[in-house]
Amino acid sequence: MLEITCNDRFGKKVRVKCNPDDTIGDLKKLIAAQTGTRYDKIVLKKWYTIFKDNIKLSDYEIHDGMNLELYYQ
């Protein structure tokens, strides 16, 4: 079980627990449930890498305690 922290530039931090074999789309749905925004409006980034919905967290080497950048489109 991973705990991932997502931080947007407005000061909102969201902590989400998920599994390494979950996809980025699953993670977005968990974030959307906590923030109240629609999951298709969420963009997750790390530095300049934009994460795609159908790729697993383990394929992107996302580990426990990692911070991701949360953007809205």
Predicted model as a PDB file, atoms N, CA, C, CB and O in Angstrom, pLDDT in the B-factor column:
MODEL        1                                                                  
ATOM      1  N   MET A   1       0.855  -1.186   0.000  1.00 85.00           N  
ATOM      2  CA  MET A   1       0.000   0.000   0.000  1.00 85.00           C  
ATOM      3  C   MET A   1       0.894   1.241   0.000  1.00 85.00           C  
ATOM      4  CB  MET A   1      -0.969   0.003   1.237  1.00 85.00           C  
ATOM      5  O   MET A   1       1.785   1.377   0.839  1.00 85.00           O  
ATOM      6  N   LEU A   2       0.651   2.123  -0.931  1.00 86.00           N  
ATOM      7  CA  LEU A   2       1.421   3.359  -1.057  1.00 86.00           C  
ATOM      8  C   LEU A   2       0.617   4.532  -0.517  1.00 86.00           C  
ATOM      9  CB  LEU A   2       1.817   3.611  -2.525  1.00 86.00           C  
ATOM     10  O   LEU A   2      -0.609   4.559  -0.621  1.00 86.00           O  
ATOM     11  N   GLU A   3       1.320   5.505   0.064  1.00 91.00           N  
ATOM     12  CA  GLU A   3       0.687   6.771   0.413  1.00 91.00           C  
ATOM     13  C   GLU A   3       1.360   7.860  -0.410  1.00 91.00           C  
ATOM     14  CB  GLU A   3       0.791   7.068   1.955  1.00 91.00           C  
ATOM     15  O   GLU A   3       2.560   8.100  -0.279  1.00 91.00           O  
ATOM     16  N   ILE A   4       0.583   8.508  -1.249  1.00 91.00           N  
ATOM     17  CA  ILE A   4       1.094   9.518  -2.171  1.00 91.00           C  
ATOM     18  C   ILE A   4       0.495  10.860  -1.800  1.00 91.00           C  
ATOM     19  CB  ILE A   4       0.769   9.154  -3.647  1.00 91.00           C  
ATOM     20  O   ILE A   4      -0.704  10.960  -1.537  1.00 91.00           O  
ATOM     21  N   THR A   5       1.323  11.890  -1.779  1.00 91.00           N  
ATOM     22  CA  THR A   5       0.869  13.243  -1.486  1.00 91.00           C  
ATOM     23  C   THR A   5       0.846  14.036  -2.783  1.00 91.00           C  
ATOM     24  CB  THR A   5       1.780  13.929  -0.426  1.00 91.00           C  
ATOM     25  O   THR A   5       1.833  14.070  -3.518  1.00 91.00           O  
ATOM     26  N   CYS A   6      -0.287  14.676  -3.059  1.00 90.00           N  
ATOM     27  CA  CYS A   6      -0.436  15.529  -4.237  1.00 90.00           C  
ATOM     28  C   CYS A   6      -0.620  16.957  -3.768  1.00 90.00           C  
ATOM     29  CB  CYS A   6      -1.633  15.074  -5.127  1.00 90.00           C  
ATOM     30  O   CYS A   6      -1.444  17.233  -2.896  1.00 90.00           O  
ATOM     31  N   ASN A   7       0.147  17.859  -4.348  1.00 90.00           N  
ATOM     32  CA  ASN A   7       0.159  19.243  -3.932  1.00 90.00           C  
ATOM     33  C   ASN A   7      -0.123  20.131  -5.138  1.00 90.00           C  
ATOM     34  CB  ASN A   7       1.506  19.610  -3.277  1.00 90.00           C  
ATOM     35  O   ASN A   7       0.575  20.057  -6.149  1.00 90.00           O  
ATOM     36  N   ASP A   8      -1.159  20.979  -5.023  1.00 86.00           N  
ATOM     37  CA  ASP A   8      -1.376  21.943  -6.095  1.00 86.00           C  
ATOM     38  C   ASP A   8      -0.738  23.268  -5.688  1.00 86.00           C  
ATOM     39  CB  ASP A   8      -2.900  22.123  -6.398  1.00 86.00           C  
ATOM     40  O   ASP A   8      -0.245  23.401  -4.568  1.00 86.00           O  
ATOM     41  N   ARG A   9      -0.744  24.220  -6.565  1.00 84.00           N  
ATOM     42  CA  ARG A   9      -0.058  25.489  -6.318  1.00 84.00           C  
ATOM     43  C   ARG A   9      -0.899  26.473  -5.511  1.00 84.00           C  
ATOM     44  CB  ARG A   9       0.330  26.121  -7.629  1.00 84.00           C  
ATOM     45  O   ARG A   9      -0.487  27.615  -5.303  1.00 84.00           O  
ATOM     46  N   PHE A  10      -2.082  26.036  -5.053  1.00 85.00           N  
ATOM     47  CA  PHE A  10      -2.944  26.898  -4.252  1.00 85.00           C  
ATOM     48  C   PHE A  10      -2.872  26.559  -2.776  1.00 85.00           C  
ATOM     49  CB  PHE A  10      -4.371  26.796  -4.729  1.00 85.00           C  
ATOM     50  O   PHE A  10      -3.629  27.114  -1.979  1.00 85.00           O  
ATOM     51  N   GLY A  11      -1.973  25.654  -2.394  1.00 84.00           N  
ATOM     52  CA  GLY A  11      -1.798  25.304  -1.000  1.00 84.00           C  
ATOM     53  C   GLY A  11      -2.594  24.096  -0.549  1.00 84.00           C  
ATOM     54  O   GLY A  11      -2.581  23.766   0.637  1.00 84.00           O  
ATOM     55  N   LYS A  12      -3.276  23.435  -1.445  1.00 87.00           N  
ATOM     56  CA  LYS A  12      -4.071  22.256  -1.089  1.00 87.00           C  
ATOM     57  C   LYS A  12      -3.205  21.012  -1.218  1.00 87.00           C  
ATOM     58  CB  LYS A  12      -5.336  22.140  -1.988  1.00 87.00           C  
ATOM     59  O   LYS A  12      -2.600  20.762  -2.260  1.00 87.00           O  
ATOM     60  N   LYS A  13      -3.157  20.234  -0.136  1.00 91.00           N  
ATOM     61  CA  LYS A  13      -2.429  18.968  -0.148  1.00 91.00           C  
ATOM     62  C   LYS A  13      -3.421  17.835   0.032  1.00 91.00           C  
ATOM     63  CB  LYS A  13      -1.338  18.931   0.961  1.00 91.00           C  
ATOM     64  O   LYS A  13      -4.304  17.900   0.887  1.00 91.00           O  
ATOM     65  N   VAL A  14      -3.273  16.806  -0.769  1.00 90.00           N  
ATOM     66  CA  VAL A  14      -4.158  15.653  -0.707  1.00 90.00           C  
ATOM     67  C   VAL A  14      -3.294  14.418  -0.517  1.00 90.00           C  
ATOM     68  CB  VAL A  14      -5.045  15.537  -1.991  1.00 90.00           C  
ATOM     69  O   VAL A  14      -2.350  14.190  -1.274  1.00 90.00           O  
ATOM     70  N   ARG A  15      -3.619  13.618   0.498  1.00 92.00           N  
ATOM     71  CA  ARG A  15      -2.929  12.345   0.709  1.00 92.00           C  
ATOM     72  C   ARG A  15      -3.852  11.215   0.300  1.00 92.00           C  
ATOM     73  CB  ARG A  15      -2.481  12.183   2.189  1.00 92.00           C  
ATOM     74  O   ARG A  15      -5.013  11.159   0.707  1.00 92.00           O  
ATOM     75  N   VAL A  16      -3.315  10.312  -0.516  1.00 91.00           N  
ATOM     76  CA  VAL A  16      -4.114   9.225  -1.068  1.00 91.00           C  
ATOM     77  C   VAL A  16      -3.374   7.910  -0.838  1.00 91.00           C  
ATOM     78  CB  VAL A  16      -4.399   9.449  -2.586  1.00 91.00           C  
ATOM     79  O   VAL A  16      -2.163   7.826  -1.038  1.00 91.00           O  
ATOM     80  N   LYS A  17      -4.107   6.897  -0.419  1.00 91.00           N  
ATOM     81  CA  LYS A  17      -3.544   5.548  -0.297  1.00 91.00           C  
ATOM     82  C   LYS A  17      -4.011   4.715  -1.479  1.00 91.00           C  
ATOM     83  CB  LYS A  17      -3.959   4.876   1.052  1.00 91.00           C  
ATOM     84  O   LYS A  17      -5.198   4.684  -1.805  1.00 91.00           O  
ATOM     85  N   CYS A  18      -3.058   4.037  -2.119  1.00 88.00           N  
ATOM     86  CA  CYS A  18      -3.379   3.212  -3.280  1.00 88.00           C  
ATOM     87  C   CYS A  18      -2.361   2.082  -3.388  1.00 88.00           C  
ATOM     88  CB  CYS A  18      -3.400   4.063  -4.582  1.00 88.00           C  
ATOM     89  O   CYS A  18      -1.412   2.013  -2.607  1.00 88.00           O  
ATOM     90  N   ASN A  19      -2.563   1.211  -4.347  1.00 88.00           N  
ATOM     91  CA  ASN A  19      -1.681   0.064  -4.572  1.00 88.00           C  
ATOM     92  C   ASN A  19      -0.733   0.344  -5.726  1.00 88.00           C  
ATOM     93  CB  ASN A  19      -2.499  -1.207  -4.852  1.00 88.00           C  
ATOM     94  O   ASN A  19      -1.058   1.141  -6.606  1.00 88.00           O  
ATOM     95  N   PRO A  20       0.437  -0.296  -5.742  1.00 85.00           N  
ATOM     96  CA  PRO A  20       1.388  -0.071  -6.840  1.00 85.00           C  
ATOM     97  C   PRO A  20       0.867  -0.511  -8.210  1.00 85.00           C  
ATOM     98  CB  PRO A  20       2.671  -0.798  -6.546  1.00 85.00           C  
ATOM     99  O   PRO A  20       1.321  -0.006  -9.237  1.00 85.00           O  
ATOM    100  N   ASP A  21      -0.090  -1.457  -8.228  1.00 88.00           N  
ATOM    101  CA  ASP A  21      -0.607  -1.908  -9.519  1.00 88.00           C  
ATOM    102  C   ASP A  21      -1.829  -1.117  -9.976  1.00 88.00           C  
ATOM    103  CB  ASP A  21      -0.956  -3.373  -9.446  1.00 88.00           C  
ATOM    104  O   ASP A  21      -2.446  -1.470 -10.981  1.00 88.00           O  
ATOM    105  N   ASP A  22      -2.189  -0.050  -9.254  1.00 88.00           N  
ATOM    106  CA  ASP A  22      -3.247   0.858  -9.706  1.00 88.00           C  
ATOM    107  C   ASP A  22      -2.721   1.716 -10.852  1.00 88.00           C  
ATOM    108  CB  ASP A  22      -3.751   1.755  -8.537  1.00 88.00           C  
ATOM    109  O   ASP A  22      -1.517   1.943 -10.971  1.00 88.00           O  
ATOM    110  N   THR A  23      -3.626   2.181 -11.683  1.00 91.00           N  
ATOM    111  CA  THR A  23      -3.225   3.061 -12.780  1.00 91.00           C  
ATOM    112  C   THR A  23      -3.306   4.520 -12.320  1.00 91.00           C  
ATOM    113  CB  THR A  23      -4.123   2.829 -14.034  1.00 91.00           C  
ATOM    114  O   THR A  23      -3.847   4.821 -11.256  1.00 91.00           O  
ATOM    115  N   ILE A  24      -2.765   5.403 -13.131  1.00 90.00           N  
ATOM    116  CA  ILE A  24      -2.841   6.831 -12.852  1.00 90.00           C  
ATOM    117  C   ILE A  24      -4.302   7.284 -12.867  1.00 90.00           C  
ATOM    118  CB  ILE A  24      -2.008   7.636 -13.881  1.00 90.00           C  
ATOM    119  O   ILE A  24      -4.687   8.162 -12.095  1.00 90.00           O  
ATOM    120  N   GLY A  25      -5.111   6.692 -13.737  1.00 90.00           N  
ATOM    121  CA  GLY A  25      -6.542   7.002 -13.777  1.00 90.00           C  
ATOM    122  C   GLY A  25      -7.234   6.656 -12.469  1.00 90.00           C  
ATOM    123  O   GLY A  25      -8.093   7.406 -12.004  1.00 90.00           O  
ATOM    124  N   ASP A  26      -6.865   5.516 -11.864  1.00 89.00           N  
ATOM    125  CA  ASP A  26      -7.424   5.146 -10.557  1.00 89.00           C  
ATOM    126  C   ASP A  26      -7.020   6.155  -9.490  1.00 89.00           C  
ATOM    127  CB  ASP A  26      -6.963   3.735 -10.149  1.00 89.00           C  
ATOM    128  O   ASP A  26      -7.829   6.536  -8.644  1.00 89.00           O  
ATOM    129  N   LEU A  27      -5.755   6.585  -9.537  1.00 89.00           N  
ATOM    130  CA  LEU A  27      -5.263   7.575  -8.578  1.00 89.00           C  
ATOM    131  C   LEU A  27      -6.006   8.896  -8.736  1.00 89.00           C  
ATOM    132  CB  LEU A  27      -3.753   7.792  -8.755  1.00 89.00           C  
ATOM    133  O   LEU A  27      -6.345   9.541  -7.744  1.00 89.00           O  
ATOM    134  N   LYS A  28      -6.260   9.301  -9.975  1.00 90.00           N  
ATOM    135  CA  LYS A  28      -7.009  10.533 -10.222  1.00 90.00           C  
ATOM    136  C   LYS A  28      -8.425  10.450  -9.661  1.00 90.00           C  
ATOM    137  CB  LYS A  28      -7.059  10.830 -11.720  1.00 90.00           C  
ATOM    138  O   LYS A  28      -8.950  11.437  -9.147  1.00 90.00           O  
ATOM    139  N   LYS A  29      -9.044   9.273  -9.758  1.00 90.00           N  
ATOM    140  CA  LYS A  29     -10.396   9.104  -9.216  1.00 90.00           C  
ATOM    141  C   LYS A  29     -10.403   9.199  -7.703  1.00 90.00           C  
ATOM    142  CB  LYS A  29     -10.982   7.767  -9.651  1.00 90.00           C  
ATOM    143  O   LYS A  29     -11.348   9.738  -7.127  1.00 90.00           O  
ATOM    144  N   LEU A  30      -9.370   8.688  -7.045  1.00 89.00           N  
ATOM    145  CA  LEU A  30      -9.257   8.809  -5.592  1.00 89.00           C  
ATOM    146  C   LEU A  30      -9.038  10.265  -5.173  1.00 89.00           C  
ATOM    147  CB  LEU A  30      -8.108   7.932  -5.074  1.00 89.00           C  
ATOM    148  O   LEU A  30      -9.601  10.725  -4.178  1.00 89.00           O  
ATOM    149  N   ILE A  31      -8.224  10.976  -5.934  1.00 90.00           N  
ATOM    150  CA  ILE A  31      -7.981  12.400  -5.649  1.00 90.00           C  
ATOM    151  C   ILE A  31      -9.256  13.200  -5.873  1.00 90.00           C  
ATOM    152  CB  ILE A  31      -6.835  12.956  -6.538  1.00 90.00           C  
ATOM    153  O   ILE A  31      -9.580  14.088  -5.084  1.00 90.00           O  
ATOM    154  N   ALA A  32      -9.977  12.895  -6.937  1.00 91.00           N  
ATOM    155  CA  ALA A  32     -11.222  13.600  -7.237  1.00 91.00           C  
ATOM    156  C   ALA A  32     -12.258  13.384  -6.150  1.00 91.00           C  
ATOM    157  CB  ALA A  32     -11.779  13.147  -8.578  1.00 91.00           C  
ATOM    158  O   ALA A  32     -13.037  14.288  -5.848  1.00 91.00           O  
ATOM    159  N   ALA A  33     -12.277  12.195  -5.558  1.00 90.00           N  
ATOM    160  CA  ALA A  33     -13.230  11.922  -4.475  1.00 90.00           C  
ATOM    161  C   ALA A  33     -12.921  12.761  -3.242  1.00 90.00           C  
ATOM    162  CB  ALA A  33     -13.212  10.435  -4.110  1.00 90.00           C  
ATOM    163  O   ALA A  33     -13.837  13.132  -2.508  1.00 90.00           O  
ATOM    164  N   GLN A  34     -11.653  13.067  -3.002  1.00 89.00           N  
ATOM    165  CA  GLN A  34     -11.285  13.864  -1.837  1.00 89.00           C  
ATOM    166  C   GLN A  34     -11.398  15.360  -2.085  1.00 89.00           C  
ATOM    167  CB  GLN A  34      -9.883  13.532  -1.414  1.00 89.00           C  
ATOM    168  O   GLN A  34     -11.738  16.113  -1.173  1.00 89.00           O  
ATOM    169  N   THR A  35     -11.118  15.801  -3.310  1.00 87.00           N  
ATOM    170  CA  THR A  35     -11.115  17.236  -3.588  1.00 87.00           C  
ATOM    171  C   THR A  35     -12.454  17.762  -4.077  1.00 87.00           C  
ATOM    172  CB  THR A  35     -10.066  17.550  -4.602  1.00 87.00           C  
ATOM    173  O   THR A  35     -12.741  18.950  -3.932  1.00 87.00           O  
ATOM    174  N   GLY A  36     -13.281  16.889  -4.658  1.00 86.00           N  
ATOM    175  CA  GLY A  36     -14.567  17.333  -5.179  1.00 86.00           C  
ATOM    176  C   GLY A  36     -14.511  17.817  -6.615  1.00 86.00           C  
ATOM    177  O   GLY A  36     -15.504  18.327  -7.134  1.00 86.00           O  
ATOM    178  N   THR A  37     -13.366  17.665  -7.266  1.00 89.00           N  
ATOM    179  CA  THR A  37     -13.265  18.027  -8.681  1.00 89.00           C  
ATOM    180  C   THR A  37     -13.462  16.778  -9.535  1.00 89.00           C  
ATOM    181  CB  THR A  37     -11.890  18.695  -8.991  1.00 89.00           C  
ATOM    182  O   THR A  37     -13.339  15.657  -9.042  1.00 89.00           O  
ATOM    183  N   ARG A  38     -13.765  16.973 -10.806  1.00 90.00           N  
ATOM    184  CA  ARG A  38     -13.934  15.835 -11.700  1.00 90.00           C  
ATOM    185  C   ARG A  38     -12.568  15.257 -12.045  1.00 90.00           C  
ATOM    186  CB  ARG A  38     -14.696  16.246 -12.984  1.00 90.00           C  
ATOM    187  O   ARG A  38     -11.600  15.992 -12.241  1.00 90.00           O  
ATOM    188  N   TYR A  39     -12.504  13.922 -12.118  1.00 87.00           N  
ATOM    189  CA  TYR A  39     -11.200  13.280 -12.316  1.00 87.00           C  
ATOM    190  C   TYR A  39     -10.613  13.558 -13.696  1.00 87.00           C  
ATOM    191  CB  TYR A  39     -11.326  11.785 -12.113  1.00 87.00           C  
ATOM    192  O   TYR A  39      -9.393  13.524 -13.859  1.00 87.00           O  
ATOM    193  N   ASP A  40     -11.450  13.831 -14.690  1.00 88.00           N  
ATOM    194  CA  ASP A  40     -10.924  14.102 -16.018  1.00 88.00           C  
ATOM    195  C   ASP A  40     -10.352  15.512 -16.148  1.00 88.00           C  
ATOM    196  CB  ASP A  40     -12.006  13.896 -17.046  1.00 88.00           C  
ATOM    197  O   ASP A  40      -9.758  15.844 -17.174  1.00 88.00           O  
ATOM    198  N   LYS A  41     -10.522  16.338 -15.128  1.00 90.00           N  
ATOM    199  CA  LYS A  41      -9.948  17.683 -15.119  1.00 90.00           C  
ATOM    200  C   LYS A  41      -8.621  17.741 -14.374  1.00 90.00           C  
ATOM    201  CB  LYS A  41     -10.922  18.658 -14.495  1.00 90.00           C  
ATOM    202  O   LYS A  41      -7.994  18.798 -14.307  1.00 90.00           O  
ATOM    203  N   ILE A  42      -8.184  16.607 -13.810  1.00 90.00           N  
ATOM    204  CA  ILE A  42      -6.959  16.559 -13.020  1.00 90.00           C  
ATOM    205  C   ILE A  42      -5.792  16.136 -13.902  1.00 90.00           C  
ATOM    206  CB  ILE A  42      -7.114  15.594 -11.824  1.00 90.00           C  
ATOM    207  O   ILE A  42      -5.907  15.201 -14.694  1.00 90.00           O  
ATOM    208  N   VAL A  43      -4.665  16.833 -13.756  1.00 90.00           N  
ATOM    209  CA  VAL A  43      -3.424  16.487 -14.444  1.00 90.00           C  
ATOM    210  C   VAL A  43      -2.364  16.279 -13.370  1.00 90.00           C  
ATOM    211  CB  VAL A  43      -2.992  17.605 -15.478  1.00 90.00           C  
ATOM    212  O   VAL A  43      -2.167  17.145 -12.518  1.00 90.00           O  
ATOM    213  N   LEU A  44      -1.681  15.139 -13.402  1.00 90.00           N  
ATOM    214  CA  LEU A  44      -0.617  14.847 -12.449  1.00 90.00           C  
ATOM    215  C   LEU A  44       0.725  14.937 -13.148  1.00 90.00           C  
ATOM    216  CB  LEU A  44      -0.808  13.454 -11.814  1.00 90.00           C  
ATOM    217  O   LEU A  44       0.911  14.393 -14.236  1.00 90.00           O  
ATOM    218  N   LYS A  45       1.669  15.639 -12.501  1.00 90.00           N  
ATOM    219  CA  LYS A  45       3.001  15.829 -13.072  1.00 90.00           C  
ATOM    220  C   LYS A  45       4.055  15.587 -12.006  1.00 90.00           C  
ATOM    221  CB  LYS A  45       3.150  17.245 -13.668  1.00 90.00           C  
ATOM    222  O   LYS A  45       3.790  15.680 -10.807  1.00 90.00           O  
ATOM    223  N   LYS A  46       5.244  15.278 -12.466  1.00 90.00           N  
ATOM    224  CA  LYS A  46       6.440  15.265 -11.642  1.00 90.00           C  
ATOM    225  C   LYS A  46       7.517  15.878 -12.495  1.00 90.00           C  
ATOM    226  CB  LYS A  46       6.825  13.815 -11.148  1.00 90.00           C  
ATOM    227  O   LYS A  46       7.884  15.314 -13.526  1.00 90.00           O  
ATOM    228  N   TRP A  47       8.039  17.029 -12.089  1.00 89.00           N  
ATOM    229  CA  TRP A  47       8.920  17.858 -12.896  1.00 89.00           C  
ATOM    230  C   TRP A  47       8.219  18.175 -14.210  1.00 89.00           C  
ATOM    231  CB  TRP A  47      10.284  17.153 -13.146  1.00 89.00           C  
ATOM    232  O   TRP A  47       7.208  18.877 -14.204  1.00 89.00           O  
ATOM    233  N   TYR A  48       8.722  17.682 -15.327  1.00 88.00           N  
ATOM    234  CA  TYR A  48       8.088  17.990 -16.617  1.00 88.00           C  
ATOM    235  C   TYR A  48       7.381  16.785 -17.216  1.00 88.00           C  
ATOM    236  CB  TYR A  48       9.123  18.506 -17.599  1.00 88.00           C  
ATOM    237  O   TYR A  48       6.948  16.826 -18.367  1.00 88.00           O  
ATOM    238  N   THR A  49       7.262  15.714 -16.443  1.00 86.00           N  
ATOM    239  CA  THR A  49       6.612  14.503 -16.929  1.00 86.00           C  
ATOM    240  C   THR A  49       5.129  14.548 -16.601  1.00 86.00           C  
ATOM    241  CB  THR A  49       7.263  13.246 -16.319  1.00 86.00           C  
ATOM    242  O   THR A  49       4.752  14.650 -15.433  1.00 86.00           O  
ATOM    243  N   ILE A  50       4.294  14.472 -17.614  1.00 90.00           N  
ATOM    244  CA  ILE A  50       2.849  14.390 -17.425  1.00 90.00           C  
ATOM    245  C   ILE A  50       2.477  12.909 -17.440  1.00 90.00           C  
ATOM    246  CB  ILE A  50       2.065  15.196 -18.539  1.00 90.00           C  
ATOM    247  O   ILE A  50       2.772  12.197 -18.399  1.00 90.00           O  
ATOM    248  N   PHE A  51       1.828  12.453 -16.369  1.00 89.00           N  
ATOM    249  CA  PHE A  51       1.485  11.040 -16.245  1.00 89.00           C  
ATOM    250  C   PHE A  51       0.217  10.722 -17.032  1.00 89.00           C  
ATOM    251  CB  PHE A  51       1.305  10.657 -14.770  1.00 89.00           C  
ATOM    252  O   PHE A  51      -0.761  11.467 -16.972  1.00 89.00           O  
ATOM    253  N   LYS A  52       0.238   9.612 -17.769  1.00 89.00           N  
ATOM    254  CA  LYS A  52      -0.901   9.187 -18.582  1.00 89.00           C  
ATOM    255  C   LYS A  52      -1.778   8.229 -17.792  1.00 89.00           C  
ATOM    256  CB  LYS A  52      -0.424   8.524 -19.888  1.00 89.00           C  
ATOM    257  O   LYS A  52      -1.287   7.482 -16.946  1.00 89.00           O  
ATOM    258  N   ASP A  53      -3.084   8.252 -18.070  1.00 87.00           N  
ATOM    259  CA  ASP A  53      -4.079   7.547 -17.263  1.00 87.00           C  
ATOM    260  C   ASP A  53      -3.957   6.027 -17.284  1.00 87.00           C  
ATOM    261  CB  ASP A  53      -5.432   7.922 -17.725  1.00 87.00           C  
ATOM    262  O   ASP A  53      -4.285   5.382 -16.288  1.00 87.00           O  
ATOM    263  N   ASN A  54      -3.504   5.444 -18.366  1.00 89.00           N  
ATOM    264  CA  ASN A  54      -3.546   3.994 -18.487  1.00 89.00           C  
ATOM    265  C   ASN A  54      -2.272   3.289 -18.034  1.00 89.00           C  
ATOM    266  CB  ASN A  54      -3.826   3.629 -19.895  1.00 89.00           C  
ATOM    267  O   ASN A  54      -2.171   2.070 -18.167  1.00 89.00           O  
ATOM    268  N   ILE A  55      -1.297   4.026 -17.504  1.00 90.00           N  
ATOM    269  CA  ILE A  55      -0.026   3.447 -17.068  1.00 90.00           C  
ATOM    270  C   ILE A  55      -0.078   3.196 -15.555  1.00 90.00           C  
ATOM    271  CB  ILE A  55       1.171   4.388 -17.435  1.00 90.00           C  
ATOM    272  O   ILE A  55      -0.638   3.999 -14.809  1.00 90.00           O  
ATOM    273  N   LYS A  56       0.504   2.089 -15.111  1.00 89.00           N  
ATOM    274  CA  LYS A  56       0.507   1.749 -13.690  1.00 89.00           C  
ATOM    275  C   LYS A  56       1.501   2.613 -12.915  1.00 89.00           C  
ATOM    276  CB  LYS A  56       0.841   0.267 -13.501  1.00 89.00           C  
ATOM    277  O   LYS A  56       2.478   3.113 -13.472  1.00 89.00           O  
ATOM    278  N   LEU A  57       1.234   2.776 -11.628  1.00 87.00           N  
ATOM    279  CA  LEU A  57       2.124   3.558 -10.769  1.00 87.00           C  
ATOM    280  C   LEU A  57       3.506   2.923 -10.693  1.00 87.00           C  
ATOM    281  CB  LEU A  57       1.530   3.693  -9.362  1.00 87.00           C  
ATOM    282  O   LEU A  57       4.512   3.631 -10.671  1.00 87.00           O  
ATOM    283  N   SER A  58       3.565   1.602 -10.652  1.00 85.00           N  
ATOM    284  CA  SER A  58       4.863   0.921 -10.573  1.00 85.00           C  
ATOM    285  C   SER A  58       5.679   1.121 -11.851  1.00 85.00           C  
ATOM    286  CB  SER A  58       4.661  -0.580 -10.312  1.00 85.00           C  
ATOM    287  O   SER A  58       6.908   1.121 -11.796  1.00 85.00           O  
ATOM    288  N   ASP A  59       5.022   1.290 -12.992  1.00 87.00           N  
ATOM    289  CA  ASP A  59       5.745   1.527 -14.245  1.00 87.00           C  
ATOM    290  C   ASP A  59       6.385   2.907 -14.260  1.00 87.00           C  
ATOM    291  CB  ASP A  59       4.805   1.375 -15.441  1.00 87.00           C  
ATOM    292  O   ASP A  59       7.437   3.098 -14.871  1.00 87.00           O  
ATOM    293  N   TYR A  60       5.760   3.867 -13.595  1.00 87.00           N  
ATOM    294  CA  TYR A  60       6.331   5.205 -13.473  1.00 87.00           C  
ATOM    295  C   TYR A  60       7.297   5.306 -12.293  1.00 87.00           C  
ATOM    296  CB  TYR A  60       5.220   6.236 -13.322  1.00 87.00           C  
ATOM    297  O   TYR A  60       7.853   6.375 -12.039  1.00 87.00           O  
ATOM    298  N   GLU A  61       7.502   4.196 -11.567  1.00 89.00           N  
ATOM    299  CA  GLU A  61       8.373   4.142 -10.395  1.00 89.00           C  
ATOM    300  C   GLU A  61       7.925   5.128  -9.323  1.00 89.00           C  
ATOM    301  CB  GLU A  61       9.817   4.427 -10.795  1.00 89.00           C  
ATOM    302  O   GLU A  61       8.744   5.820  -8.718  1.00 89.00           O  
ATOM    303  N   ILE A  62       6.628   5.183  -9.097  1.00 88.00           N  
ATOM    304  CA  ILE A  62       6.061   5.991  -8.025  1.00 88.00           C  
ATOM    305  C   ILE A  62       6.073   5.142  -6.763  1.00 88.00           C  
ATOM    306  CB  ILE A  62       4.608   6.485  -8.373  1.00 88.00           C  
ATOM    307  O   ILE A  62       5.491   4.058  -6.727  1.00 88.00           O  
ATOM    308  N   HIS A  63       6.743   5.645  -5.724  1.00 86.00           N  
ATOM    309  CA  HIS A  63       6.953   4.893  -4.496  1.00 86.00           C  
ATOM    310  C   HIS A  63       6.168   5.503  -3.341  1.00 86.00           C  
ATOM    311  CB  HIS A  63       8.439   4.838  -4.152  1.00 86.00           C  
ATOM    312  O   HIS A  63       5.547   6.556  -3.483  1.00 86.00           O  
ATOM    313  N   ASP A  64       6.204   4.831  -2.208  1.00 88.00           N  
ATOM    314  CA  ASP A  64       5.525   5.287  -0.997  1.00 88.00           C  
ATOM    315  C   ASP A  64       6.136   6.609  -0.523  1.00 88.00           C  
ATOM    316  CB  ASP A  64       5.616   4.212   0.121  1.00 88.00           C  
ATOM    317  O   ASP A  64       7.356   6.762  -0.474  1.00 88.00           O  
ATOM    318  N   GLY A  65       5.273   7.549  -0.181  1.00 87.00           N  
ATOM    319  CA  GLY A  65       5.714   8.841   0.333  1.00 87.00           C  
ATOM    320  C   GLY A  65       6.092   9.848  -0.733  1.00 87.00           C  
ATOM    321  O   GLY A  65       6.611  10.915  -0.406  1.00 87.00           O  
ATOM    322  N   MET A  66       5.851   9.550  -1.980  1.00 89.00           N  
ATOM    323  CA  MET A  66       6.235  10.438  -3.068  1.00 89.00           C  
ATOM    324  C   MET A  66       5.275  11.621  -3.186  1.00 89.00           C  
ATOM    325  CB  MET A  66       6.282   9.667  -4.384  1.00 89.00           C  
ATOM    326  O   MET A  66       4.089  11.501  -2.881  1.00 89.00           O  
ATOM    327  N   ASN A  67       5.795  12.757  -3.628  1.00 90.00           N  
ATOM    328  CA  ASN A  67       4.994  13.950  -3.863  1.00 90.00           C  
ATOM    329  C   ASN A  67       4.802  14.134  -5.361  1.00 90.00           C  
ATOM    330  CB  ASN A  67       5.659  15.201  -3.233  1.00 90.00           C  
ATOM    331  O   ASN A  67       5.754  14.056  -6.138  1.00 90.00           O  
ATOM    332  N   LEU A  68       3.554  14.381  -5.755  1.00 91.00           N  
ATOM    333  CA  LEU A  68       3.239  14.670  -7.160  1.00 91.00           C  
ATOM    334  C   LEU A  68       2.628  16.061  -7.241  1.00 91.00           C  
ATOM    335  CB  LEU A  68       2.265  13.597  -7.761  1.00 91.00           C  
ATOM    336  O   LEU A  68       2.042  16.551  -6.276  1.00 91.00           O  
ATOM    337  N   GLU A  69       2.770  16.681  -8.380  1.00 91.00           N  
ATOM    338  CA  GLU A  69       2.197  17.998  -8.610  1.00 91.00           C  
ATOM    339  C   GLU A  69       0.807  17.835  -9.200  1.00 91.00           C  
ATOM    340  CB  GLU A  69       3.098  18.845  -9.544  1.00 91.00           C  
ATOM    341  O   GLU A  69       0.603  17.065 -10.138  1.00 91.00           O  
ATOM    342  N   LEU A  70      -0.144  18.566  -8.642  1.00 89.00           N  
ATOM    343  CA  LEU A  70      -1.550  18.460  -9.040  1.00 89.00           C  
ATOM    344  C   LEU A  70      -1.955  19.724  -9.768  1.00 89.00           C  
ATOM    345  CB  LEU A  70      -2.468  18.219  -7.812  1.00 89.00           C  
ATOM    346  O   LEU A  70      -1.870  20.824  -9.222  1.00 89.00           O  
ATOM    347  N   TYR A  71      -2.398  19.559 -11.011  1.00 90.00           N  
ATOM    348  CA  TYR A  71      -2.851  20.676 -11.831  1.00 90.00           C  
ATOM    349  C   TYR A  71      -4.270  20.412 -12.294  1.00 90.00           C  
ATOM    350  CB  TYR A  71      -1.914  20.897 -13.040  1.00 90.00           C  
ATOM    351  O   TYR A  71      -4.725  19.269 -12.320  1.00 90.00           O  
ATOM    352  N   TYR A  72      -4.961  21.477 -12.658  1.00 88.00           N  
ATOM    353  CA  TYR A  72      -6.328  21.375 -13.159  1.00 88.00           C  
ATOM    354  C   TYR A  72      -6.362  21.915 -14.577  1.00 88.00           C  
ATOM    355  CB  TYR A  72      -7.328  22.144 -12.244  1.00 88.00           C  
ATOM    356  O   TYR A  72      -5.718  22.919 -14.878  1.00 88.00           O  
ATOM    357  N   GLN A  73      -7.117  21.246 -15.456  1.00 86.00           N  
ATOM    358  CA  GLN A  73      -7.236  21.747 -16.835  1.00 86.00           C  
ATOM    359  C   GLN A  73      -8.637  22.177 -17.132  1.00 86.00           C  
ATOM    360  CB  GLN A  73      -6.804  20.694 -17.837  1.00 86.00           C  
ATOM    361  O   GLN A  73      -8.923  22.626 -18.242  1.00 86.00           O  
TER     362      GLN A  73                                                      
ENDMDL                                                                          
END                                                                             
